[in-house]
Amino acid sequence: MKPGSHLAASLAVSAALYALFRSLSISFWSLAGGTLIDIDHLYDYAVHPRRSACRDFSLRHFLDVMYNRRLDRVFVLLHAFELAAALLVLGWAVPATGGWAIPLGFGMSVHILLDVLFNRIGVVAYSIVARAAHGFDNAFFYRKEAGGDRLPERCGAARPPSRGARLVRSAPRGG
């Protein structure tokens, strides 16, 4: 899902939690968990080996790398069911943390669930343990052959493909 969609979904979940519990704190931490989880994409971009071809940070290049799945290794360290579950358990086991840990973990869980549903990435890819076991490899995360469907990377790349667009590789020439 794109950031705007995650923001809209997180706002809706936070509003529902506020209506249910009448707590700004619960709503805030849920919203934070559902949106701020995406900051881990910045780390993936920062360690992306071909990023150095672009001298300065470029939002266009960042979006090109993320939307076109150009990362060689996918860490997304916050996109992990284990982390969300640990926050939920922490909030349950240590009541003093429950006011922030449970709604933060819940917001993260909703974000991850929406990613699984809309990004066509397998559930197991959102396990940090499984990603680590596969060396954080792009092919494992995106369930594809290594390097498949990868377009050439450009610093001033055009907008990401539209929602229904397909990446098409041309047939090899020769004969």
HELIX and SHEET records of a PDB file:
HELIX    1   1 PRO A    3  PHE A   21  1                                  19    
HELIX    2   2 LEU A   24  THR A   35  1                                  12    
HELIX    3   3 LEU A   36  ILE A   39  5                                   4    
HELIX    4   4 ASP A   40  ALA A   46  1                                   7    
HELIX    5   5 PRO A   49  ALA A   53  5                                   5    
HELIX    6   6 LEU A   59  TYR A   67  1                                   9    
HELIX    7   7 PHE A   81  ALA A   93  1                                  13    
HELIX    8   8 PRO A   95  THR A   97  5                                   3    
HELIX    9   9 GLY A   98  PHE A  118  1                                  21    
HELIX   10  10 VAL A  123  TYR A  126  5                                   4    
HELIX   11  11 ILE A  128  ALA A  133  1                                   6    
HELIX   12  12 ASN A  138  TYR A  142  1                                   5    
END                                                                             
